[in-house]
């Protein structure tokens, strides 16, 4: 299931987020905002959307003769992905919550600037 390695396409945006935070760039800045969008989008496409596809392939594979030939090796198809999928779902939930929080902050700043202008 090498296509699960696509999860690493979201890693540069995670690293960029850490760099921006350490440089003291506010989360509401344009670069942090667009990096957050790229992070959420790539995380969803590369980690979350692959979960049902993986389990569909495993399900279809479980009725084949190759499944029986692998013997106990088939446990690897269950033991490792379940905790990884659980963590990815948890992280995605946190990413979405953080994105909504930043969007609210940006809207508050925008409204504050408009009321100051009069």
C-alpha atoms as an extended CHARMM CRD file, in Angstrom:
* protein
*
       118  EXT
         1         1  UNK       CA              0.0000000000        0.0000000000        0.0000000000  PROA      1               0.0000000000
         2         2  UNK       CA              2.6660000000        2.4490000000       -1.0800000000  PROA      2               0.0000000000
         3         3  UNK       CA              0.0560000000        5.0440000000       -2.0160000000  PROA      3               0.0000000000
         4         4  UNK       CA             -0.2980000000        5.7090000000        1.7170000000  PROA      4               0.0000000000
         5         5  UNK       CA              3.0980000000        7.3770000000        1.4070000000  PROA      5               0.0000000000
         6         6  UNK       CA              1.1940000000       10.2550000000       -0.2300000000  PROA      6               0.0000000000
         7         7  UNK       CA              0.6110000000       11.3880000000        3.3440000000  PROA      7               0.0000000000
         8         8  UNK       CA              4.0780000000       12.9040000000        3.2310000000  PROA      8               0.0000000000
         9         9  UNK       CA              2.9280000000       15.5060000000        0.6780000000  PROA      9               0.0000000000
        10        10  UNK       CA              1.3630000000       17.4300000000        3.5710000000  PROA      10              0.0000000000
        11        11  UNK       CA              4.5380000000       17.3830000000        5.6740000000  PROA      11              0.0000000000
        12        12  UNK       CA              6.2130000000       20.4720000000        4.1110000000  PROA      12              0.0000000000
        13        13  UNK       CA              3.2130000000       22.6050000000        5.1110000000  PROA      13              0.0000000000
        14        14  UNK       CA              3.3790000000       21.2680000000        8.6760000000  PROA      14              0.0000000000
        15        15  UNK       CA              7.0780000000       22.1340000000        8.8080000000  PROA      15              0.0000000000
        16        16  UNK       CA              6.4490000000       25.5790000000        7.3030000000  PROA      16              0.0000000000
        17        17  UNK       CA              3.8560000000       26.2420000000       10.0100000000  PROA      17              0.0000000000
        18        18  UNK       CA              6.4580000000       25.4870000000       12.6880000000  PROA      18              0.0000000000
        19        19  UNK       CA              8.9940000000       27.7960000000       10.9900000000  PROA      19              0.0000000000
        20        20  UNK       CA              6.4810000000       30.6350000000       10.7500000000  PROA      20              0.0000000000
        21        21  UNK       CA              5.5290000000       30.2070000000       14.3970000000  PROA      21              0.0000000000
        22        22  UNK       CA              9.1680000000       30.2380000000       15.5500000000  PROA      22              0.0000000000
        23        23  UNK       CA              9.8140000000       33.3640000000       13.4940000000  PROA      23              0.0000000000
        24        24  UNK       CA              6.9950000000       35.0800000000       15.3620000000  PROA      24              0.0000000000
        25        25  UNK       CA              4.7990000000       35.5690000000       12.3160000000  PROA      25              0.0000000000
        26        26  UNK       CA              1.1750000000       35.9250000000       13.4420000000  PROA      26              0.0000000000
        27        27  UNK       CA             -1.2780000000       33.2150000000       12.4720000000  PROA      27              0.0000000000
        28        28  UNK       CA             -3.4950000000       35.8400000000       10.8650000000  PROA      28              0.0000000000
        29        29  UNK       CA             -0.7920000000       36.9930000000        8.4030000000  PROA      29              0.0000000000
        30        30  UNK       CA             -1.2820000000       36.2470000000        4.7190000000  PROA      30              0.0000000000
        31        31  UNK       CA              1.5900000000       33.7800000000        4.4540000000  PROA      31              0.0000000000
        32        32  UNK       CA              0.4630000000       31.8470000000        7.5320000000  PROA      32              0.0000000000
        33        33  UNK       CA             -3.1330000000       31.9170000000        6.3100000000  PROA      33              0.0000000000
        34        34  UNK       CA             -2.2990000000       30.5150000000        2.8690000000  PROA      34              0.0000000000
        35        35  UNK       CA              0.0810000000       27.9650000000        4.3680000000  PROA      35              0.0000000000
        36        36  UNK       CA             -2.7500000000       26.8730000000        6.6590000000  PROA      36              0.0000000000
        37        37  UNK       CA             -5.0740000000       26.5000000000        3.6810000000  PROA      37              0.0000000000
        38        38  UNK       CA             -2.4690000000       24.4280000000        1.8540000000  PROA      38              0.0000000000
        39        39  UNK       CA             -1.8930000000       22.3520000000        4.9900000000  PROA      39              0.0000000000
        40        40  UNK       CA             -5.5920000000       21.6460000000        5.5140000000  PROA      40              0.0000000000
        41        41  UNK       CA             -6.1660000000       20.8600000000        1.8320000000  PROA      41              0.0000000000
        42        42  UNK       CA             -3.1460000000       18.6130000000        1.3920000000  PROA      42              0.0000000000
        43        43  UNK       CA             -3.7670000000       16.9020000000        4.7260000000  PROA      43              0.0000000000
        44        44  UNK       CA             -7.3470000000       16.1460000000        3.7240000000  PROA      44              0.0000000000
        45        45  UNK       CA             -6.4590000000       14.9330000000        0.2240000000  PROA      45              0.0000000000
        46        46  UNK       CA             -3.3480000000       12.9610000000        1.1200000000  PROA      46              0.0000000000
        47        47  UNK       CA             -4.2060000000       11.5520000000        4.5380000000  PROA      47              0.0000000000
        48        48  UNK       CA             -7.9540000000       11.5840000000        5.1200000000  PROA      48              0.0000000000
        49        49  UNK       CA             -9.2340000000       10.7730000000        1.6260000000  PROA      49              0.0000000000
        50        50  UNK       CA             -6.9130000000        7.7700000000        1.3650000000  PROA      50              0.0000000000
        51        51  UNK       CA             -8.4170000000        6.0790000000        4.4460000000  PROA      51              0.0000000000
        52        52  UNK       CA            -11.5880000000        4.6930000000        2.8150000000  PROA      52              0.0000000000
        53        53  UNK       CA             -9.6620000000        3.7370000000       -0.3280000000  PROA      53              0.0000000000
        54        54  UNK       CA             -7.1300000000        1.7850000000        1.7450000000  PROA      54              0.0000000000
        55        55  UNK       CA             -9.7830000000       -0.0970000000        3.6750000000  PROA      55              0.0000000000
        56        56  UNK       CA            -11.7170000000       -0.8590000000        0.4770000000  PROA      56              0.0000000000
        57        57  UNK       CA             -8.5770000000       -2.3680000000       -1.0600000000  PROA      57              0.0000000000
        58        58  UNK       CA             -7.8990000000       -4.3870000000        2.1070000000  PROA      58              0.0000000000
        59        59  UNK       CA            -11.5070000000       -5.5770000000        2.1530000000  PROA      59              0.0000000000
        60        60  UNK       CA            -11.3640000000       -6.6720000000       -1.4870000000  PROA      60              0.0000000000
        61        61  UNK       CA             -7.9560000000       -8.2640000000       -0.9550000000  PROA      61              0.0000000000
        62        62  UNK       CA             -9.1940000000      -10.2310000000        2.0410000000  PROA      62              0.0000000000
        63        63  UNK       CA            -11.2540000000      -12.4930000000       -0.2330000000  PROA      63              0.0000000000
        64        64  UNK       CA             -8.3750000000      -13.4040000000       -2.5170000000  PROA      64              0.0000000000
        65        65  UNK       CA             -6.0540000000      -16.3960000000       -2.5760000000  PROA      65              0.0000000000
        66        66  UNK       CA             -3.0720000000      -14.1090000000       -1.9560000000  PROA      66              0.0000000000
        67        67  UNK       CA             -4.5970000000      -13.2020000000        1.4130000000  PROA      67              0.0000000000
        68        68  UNK       CA             -4.4120000000      -16.8240000000        2.5470000000  PROA      68              0.0000000000
        69        69  UNK       CA             -0.8850000000      -17.1640000000        1.1610000000  PROA      69              0.0000000000
        70        70  UNK       CA              0.3610000000      -14.2730000000        3.3080000000  PROA      70              0.0000000000
        71        71  UNK       CA             -0.6870000000      -16.0250000000        6.5000000000  PROA      71              0.0000000000
        72        72  UNK       CA              0.1020000000      -13.9270000000        9.5360000000  PROA      72              0.0000000000
        73        73  UNK       CA              1.5250000000      -11.1790000000        7.3320000000  PROA      73              0.0000000000
        74        74  UNK       CA             -2.0090000000       -9.9920000000        6.8260000000  PROA      74              0.0000000000
        75        75  UNK       CA             -2.0310000000       -8.7220000000       10.4120000000  PROA      75              0.0000000000
        76        76  UNK       CA              0.2650000000       -5.9110000000        9.2700000000  PROA      76              0.0000000000
        77        77  UNK       CA             -2.5700000000       -4.6360000000        7.1060000000  PROA      77              0.0000000000
        78        78  UNK       CA             -4.5910000000       -4.0420000000       10.2870000000  PROA      78              0.0000000000
        79        79  UNK       CA             -2.1460000000       -3.4870000000       13.1350000000  PROA      79              0.0000000000
        80        80  UNK       CA             -0.3080000000       -0.4570000000       11.7520000000  PROA      80              0.0000000000
        81        81  UNK       CA             -2.9800000000        1.4390000000        9.7990000000  PROA      81              0.0000000000
        82        82  UNK       CA             -5.6080000000        1.5500000000       12.5490000000  PROA      82              0.0000000000
        83        83  UNK       CA             -3.5670000000        3.7310000000       14.9520000000  PROA      83              0.0000000000
        84        84  UNK       CA             -2.2410000000        5.8430000000       12.0660000000  PROA      84              0.0000000000
        85        85  UNK       CA             -5.7290000000        6.4720000000       10.7160000000  PROA      85              0.0000000000
        86        86  UNK       CA             -6.9410000000        7.3200000000       14.2040000000  PROA      86              0.0000000000
        87        87  UNK       CA             -4.1210000000        9.8410000000       14.6700000000  PROA      87              0.0000000000
        88        88  UNK       CA             -4.6940000000       11.3430000000       11.2190000000  PROA      88              0.0000000000
        89        89  UNK       CA             -8.3950000000       11.8260000000       11.9650000000  PROA      89              0.0000000000
        90        90  UNK       CA             -7.5680000000       13.4240000000       15.3190000000  PROA      90              0.0000000000
        91        91  UNK       CA             -4.9770000000       15.7300000000       13.7490000000  PROA      91              0.0000000000
        92        92  UNK       CA             -7.3450000000       16.6920000000       10.9640000000  PROA      92              0.0000000000
        93        93  UNK       CA            -10.0050000000       17.5590000000       13.5290000000  PROA      93              0.0000000000
        94        94  UNK       CA             -7.4750000000       19.8090000000       15.2790000000  PROA      94              0.0000000000
        95        95  UNK       CA             -6.3960000000       21.3750000000       11.9720000000  PROA      95              0.0000000000
        96        96  UNK       CA            -10.0050000000       22.2000000000       11.0830000000  PROA      96              0.0000000000
        97        97  UNK       CA            -10.6440000000       23.6480000000       14.5620000000  PROA      97              0.0000000000
        98        98  UNK       CA             -7.5010000000       25.7700000000       14.2890000000  PROA      98              0.0000000000
        99        99  UNK       CA             -8.4320000000       26.9270000000       10.7920000000  PROA      99              0.0000000000
       100       100  UNK       CA            -11.8770000000       28.0010000000       11.9760000000  PROA      100             0.0000000000
       101       101  UNK       CA            -10.3000000000       29.8750000000       14.8760000000  PROA      101             0.0000000000
       102       102  UNK       CA             -7.9260000000       31.7380000000       12.5270000000  PROA      102             0.0000000000
       103       103  UNK       CA            -10.7860000000       32.5550000000       10.1560000000  PROA      103             0.0000000000
       104       104  UNK       CA            -12.7380000000       34.0280000000       13.0760000000  PROA      104             0.0000000000
       105       105  UNK       CA             -9.7070000000       36.0840000000       14.1330000000  PROA      105             0.0000000000
       106       106  UNK       CA             -9.2550000000       37.3970000000       10.5970000000  PROA      106             0.0000000000
       107       107  UNK       CA            -12.9440000000       38.3400000000       10.3990000000  PROA      107             0.0000000000
       108       108  UNK       CA            -12.7450000000       40.1090000000       13.7680000000  PROA      108             0.0000000000
       109       109  UNK       CA             -9.6880000000       42.0730000000       12.6170000000  PROA      109             0.0000000000
       110       110  UNK       CA            -11.4130000000       42.9870000000        9.3660000000  PROA      110             0.0000000000
       111       111  UNK       CA            -14.5560000000       44.1470000000       11.2040000000  PROA      111             0.0000000000
       112       112  UNK       CA            -12.4540000000       46.1300000000       13.7000000000  PROA      112             0.0000000000
       113       113  UNK       CA            -10.6320000000       47.9210000000       10.8540000000  PROA      113             0.0000000000
       114       114  UNK       CA            -13.9160000000       48.7390000000        9.1330000000  PROA      114             0.0000000000
       115       115  UNK       CA            -15.4520000000       50.1960000000       12.3220000000  PROA      115             0.0000000000
       116       116  UNK       CA            -12.3170000000       52.2910000000       12.9350000000  PROA      116             0.0000000000
       117       117  UNK       CA            -12.5760000000       53.7880000000        9.4580000000  PROA      117             0.0000000000
       118       118  UNK       CA            -16.0980000000       54.8090000000       10.2630000000  PROA      118             0.0000000000
